[in-house]
Amino acid sequence: MKRHPSASSPGSPRSGFTMVEILICLGLLTALGGILVYLTRSGRHELQFSSDHLNAVILGQKLTEDLIEELSMNPYGLETLGIDATPRNFQEIVDGRSVLFSQIEDRSAPWGFIDPQTDGAIDHRMKPLYDDIRKFRFAVAGERRAPSGSSPDRNLVEARFDFAWPTQTGRGEFNFTCLLFSPCTAKQTDLALAVNEAAIDARIPREAFGHDGMTIPQVAAATGENVETITALGRISLITRDFLRSDFVQTQKQKIADAKTRLAHTPANALDQQYAGRLAVARHWYDLAKISFQALAYLVPHFTILQQQGRFSGGSGSGFNAATLQCDLQTYRIVYETFAGSVIQARYYYYSLVESDLSRYKGGKVQLQALQKLIDIYRVCAILPTRPQGMQEYKDFLARLKAFGQGRNPFLVRFIDQETLFLQTPAIWFDRLPNLKRIADILQDKVPGILGFIRERSNAAVTGNIPRPTTSSP
């Protein structure tokens, strides 16, 4: 009988794997499979994390752009949105739960009107976007670099944005800071006209008081007046006359006349020419109003001197030329009327720029620029001492503007709501608008007294109660 060689015999051929080898192979395969599964899952987690982080960056960019737009339209934007140095609770982005993500897209009729409750928010109908960002939460905090004072740093807000979302291993986070411009201090500029006082004072003795070859102190000694009064009267006299006769005023009036003539001959359907023509007239009127106000502002302290000298309460010193004074006072009133009339005219032509045909033609950005200019002019008209209906005109304008912006421009609507609230308390309104307060300090606090003084002097002149001139007229 032939015997087969044993598998365990030395030198015999092998016909298979041993159990140990099989177990080792299975162990290696299991380990490699585990590593592969781990790497696959890790890669998927990394990919998901990167995707979430990118979504947070995009949402942060959108939020920053919206706040910049808010502050450019609404000077009270931070206050309106409740943003301060204290971090708020995290807000949800979807389903209209945040005012900053509630008017994203116009998705249903009536077109051109976004309703936050029906088509403005990111909801389940906006998939896959809804599924990608529904887990995100955000918070915004902001603090002015300078908490008080008039430093330019007070106009800068350091804003912090925090985003958070759940992950499989904990919570994802993304935060960043940026500087936002939100002006709240008055401009560091002089509202008064720049005047060469030395040159004006040199002309006062001869042109205002008829004393050629004298100085102001000599005129004061000769007339029995003090130097301050002579200087104040002389500057009021010469500057008002010079202003109305100046090349600037005459040229500006001619520019207005020429621009209005060109506009009258512009076809109504030539929208580009219509817009350019109306804008040119509006700017010419605005520039005339601006320079007229600067002349008024410069002369206010000089009227204050006359008031302190008792000239507002009646009586005329030996050096007063009553007829000349009366003429100069009326000239000052003409300067005021030039200012007030120019503001009203500028308002009219800027308003014409936001009419439906022109606003649609020029687009939203240009329209908002015109609206911002118009709002500033309406504010000035609201504080004119000779236009008591100015404030109601402004409120009516805001009501019309809100009706226009509803469902179209949430930044504009929020601004109007906040402005209307502040208008109920003028002190609060002026506190939020320091530049307007500087103008109001002149128009509402100083000019009414001056105009009242001029009116009383005029009435006295008509009834013959002003003393006869005691010095020669210029």
Summary of the structure (lengths in Angstrom):
residues: 474
radius of gyration: 37.7
end to end distance: 158.2
largest distance: 165.5
contacts: 1345
relative contact order: 0.09
helix: 61%
strand: 7%
